[in-house]
């Protein structure tokens, strides 16, 4: 690979140790070149102008200009893919969700013991840097949304459909947009697997609940599948659904990783297919890899509806592309009409049918 084609990375961290360790991690991949480091946000902005990196790794907790302020400036001046390095704490999760809301591409958690988990962190960081270098940066989608609707009482009766969504890189912004376009009387129940570490999904669910007219929470075993409710799978657990006489519920499981993931989208979609058949709607949205492709195939095989997000509206086209190439996606839908499509499929009165598909 020629030097011109290498991904140019700027590493920003106030820790001298991390400014040494991160380039060491990235040096194991010859397609990546660390072109410089910076110790705070002000230096970061200067180095971006000077070095013209393709991707920035950004610490959020720094003296002087912190990571959030630097991120705002990066997105205001000339947007670049930014991968946030986040501490694995409640405070870290809160500020990381804020960074994703401001347009950060993705995040990697700092290992508590860098020496013990360096190989694992290195693999994750390299994969995300490569995806970031190839991504299509999207403008902030939420900027033009109408004001948030007032939450209403849940629709009466059982949900008309079970909508199972799998999403990864680029997912926080995409889900924010989708859920904000759904009405409070949405008649379907929604379950979501977003690839995200334990400790971050609860904060993510809280953020979505604040933005969306639907009721959103992190799932717990025994939670009922209810119309107008969104359940987010906790990080490090699998999520399945089960039909019971007293009501349809979600069940969390600690089974081994599937496709390298826990939570895995495939686990959720297979479970929804087996339990709900024609009542199931499977949706694969932006993300790296192919987790969820086979699960979407199971929903299609059981008579349910399957949807993949369109390439032009994805930040990373990996997961939807894998399902489309295998013939498992009945419809291919842009993010801008995903909400209207789900309303039509779930039978909301007055919703307009959306024609979008392969």
N, C-alpha and C positions, 0 to 999 in steps of 0.2 A: 504494500500500500504506500502510495507516495505521501510526502509530507503535506502536500496541498490538500489531500483528502482526509487527513486526520481531523478528529474532532478537537477543537481548541477549547480548553476549559480554564476558567478562572476560579480559583479556590478562595473563598472569603470566610475567615474565622478568626476570632480574637485569641484563640488558644494557639500558642507556638507549637505545641505537640500535634494538634490537629492539622495545622498548616504543613507539618512534616509527614504525618500519617496518611492524609488523603492523597497527596501526590504519589506516595509509595503504593497505595492500593491501586491507583489508576495506572501506574507504570507497568502492571502485569498485562495490560492490553495495548498492543502496539498501534491500534487504531485511534488511541486517545493521547493527546499531548496537553499537559498542564503548562499553560503559557505564562502563568503568574499567580501570585497569591496577594491577598490584602487582609489587613487586620481589623478594618471597620468599614462602615458604609461609605464614608467619604472617600477613602482610598479605593474602595470597590468601584465607585463611579468614575474616578480618574483612570483606573486601570482598564475599565471597559472602553473608554474613549481611545486609550493608547494602544491596547492589545487586540481589540476587536474579537473577543472570544465568541464561540458558537453557543456555549452553555456556561452558566454560572452555578457553582454550589455555594449556598448562602447560609451561614449561621444566623440565627435570629437574635440571640442574646449577646449583644456587643456594646461596649461603652461608646460614647459619642453618638454618631448616627447608627442606630440599631438596624437589624435586618428588615423589619417592617418598613421603616422610613426609606431604606435603600431600595426595597422592592417597589414601593410606590414610585420612586424616581425612575427606576429602570423601566417600568411599565408606561410611565408618562413620556419619557424621552424617546426611546427606541426599543420596544419590547424584545426581550430575549427569553429563551427558556431558562427558568430558574428552578433548581432542585434545592429544597430547603433541608438543612441538617437540623433535626429537632431533638431536644432532650426528651427522654421517655418519662414524662411526668404530667400531672394534671395541668400545670402552668404551660408546659411545653405543648400539650395537645391543644389548649385554648389558642395560643399564638399561632400554632401551625394551621389550624382551621381558618384563622384570620388571613394568613398568608395565601392559602389556597383560594380564599374568596377574592383576594386581590390579584389573582392571576398566576401564582406560582404553578409550575408544571406538575410537580409531585414532591414527595418528601421521603427522606430516609432517616430512621431514628439512630441517634448516636448510641453505640453499645456501651453499657455500664463498664464492661471490662473489654477494652479495645483489643488487647492482645489475644483474648480467648475467642472473640467473635470477628476478628479482622477479615478472615476469608469470606465469611457469610455476608458481612457488610459490603466488602469489596465487590462481590458478585452482584449484589442488588444495585449498588451504585453504578457500576459499569453498564448494566442493562438499562437503567433509567437514563443515563447520560446518552447512550446511543439512541434510545427512543426519543429523547428530547431533541437531539440534533436533527432527527428526521421528521419531527412533528410539524403540523401546520398550526401556528399560533392563532388562537381565536380572540377576537375582541371580547371584552367583558359582556356576556350575554344578558346579565341581569340589569345592566344600566338602563335599558329601555323598557323594562317590564312595568305593567301597571301597578299601582299601590296594592299591597297585600290585602287579600280579602279577609273579612272577619270569620273566625272559625264558627261553624254552625254545629248543631246537634247531628250526631251520626245518623245516616239513613237507616230506616227501620228494616228489619228482616236480615236474612243471610246475604252475603255479598253475591253479586251476579256472576262475577268471575274472580279467579285468583291470578293476579299479575305478579310473575316472578321475574325480577330484574337482576342481571349480572353485569358488573361494571368494574373497571380498574382505573388505570392511568387516565386522567382527565375526567374521572367520574364525579368528584365533588361539584365542579361547576355544572356539569351536564345534569346531574340529579337536582341541583338547586333550580336550574331552569325548568326542567320537566315538572317537578312537583309544584312549582309556583304557577304553572299554567293549568293545573287541574283544579276543578271547583270543589268547595267544601262538601257538596252532596254527591261526590264521585261514588258510584255504586259498587265498585270493585274493591277487593282487599289487595294490598301491595306488600310483597316481601322482597327484601333487597340484600344481595351479597355484594359488598364493596370491598375489594382487597385493601385491607387497612389493619395495622397492628392493634393488639389488645390495648385498651386504654384510650384510644382515639375515637372509636366508633360511638361511644356514648356522647362525647362532645359533638361529634358530627351529627348525630340524631337530634341533639338539642338545637343545633344551628338550623337544621332543616325544619324543625318544628316552629322555630321563630319566623322563618321565611315563608312557609307554605300554609295555605288555608286548611290543609289536611292535618290530621293528628299524627305526629311522628315520634317514635320512641325506639330505643335499643331493645331488641327482643329478649324476652326471658322465657324459659320453658313453661308451657301452659298458657301463654298469651293467646287470646282468641283472634282468629282471622275475622276482622270486621270491616264492613263497608266504610270507605273513607278513612281508613287507618293504614299507616305505613310502619312496618317493622323492619328495623335494620339489624342484620346479623352481627353479633359481637365479634371483634377480632379474636382470633385463636380458637373459635368454636365453629362447628358445622351447624347448619340450620336445615331442618326437615319439617314437613307438615304431616299432620295426621287427622283423619276424619273420625270423630267420636260422636256418640248419641247426644252428648251434652253440648257439642259445638266443635267446630274445626279449630285446631290449635297448632302452634309451632312447638317443636322439640329441638333443644340444643344437644349436640353430641361432641364427644372428645375423640372421635375416631382418627386414624392416621391421616396425614395430608393426602390430598388428591390433586394430581397435576402440579405438585409442589406447593399447594395452597391449603390453608385452613384459616378462614372459611374458603370452601370451594363452590364455585357457581354450579359445576356439574352435579354436586350432591344435592343442592337445592332444586335444580330443574328436574332431575330424575325423580325426586320425591314428589314434586308437584304433578308431574306426568302420571305417576303411578296412582296417586290419590284422587286426582281431579279430572283426568282424561280431557273431555271436550270443554270442560269449564276452565281449563288452564290457558294462560297466555304467557309465553316465554319471551323475554326481551333481552338481547345482548347489546350492550352499549360500548362506548370507547374503552380501550384497554389493550395492554400488551398480552401476547401469548394466545393460547387457544382454549383456556378454561371456559367451560360452558357450551362449547360447540356440540359435543356428544349429548349433553343434557337437552339442548334445544332439539336435537334429532329425536330424542325420546318423547318430547311433548308433541312433535309433529306426528310421530308413529301412533300415539294414543288419541289422535284426533283434535288436539288443541291447536291454537294459533301461535305461530312463531314469527318474531320480528327481529330484524337486525338494523342497527343504526347505519345510516348511509355514510359512505367514505368521506364525502365532502363536509360532513358535519361532525366527524370524529377528530379528536386530538390525536389519538393513536388508533389505527384501523385494524389491529391484530385480532381481537376476539370476534367482532362481527365478520371480518373477512374469512376467518376459519370456518364459521358456520355457513356462510354463503357459498364458499367453494365446495363444501361437502353436500350442498343441496338441501340444507336443513331450514333455511329461512324462507318462509312463505312470502313475507313482505320485507322490503327494504325501505326504511322511512327516515327522513331528515329529522333532526332534533326539533326544528321549528314547528313541525306538525305531529310530533310524537304524542303530545297531550291530547290533541283532537282525535287522533287515531284511537287511542286507548278509550276515550269517552265513547266513541262510536261503537267499538267492539264490546264494551261493557254495558251498552244499552242505556246510556243516560238519555232521558227524554229531552228532546230539543237539540241534542248535539248533532253536528253535521258529519255525515260520513266522509271519510277521507280516502281518496283513491291513491294509494302509494304501494308499489310492490313490484316484485320481479315477475 
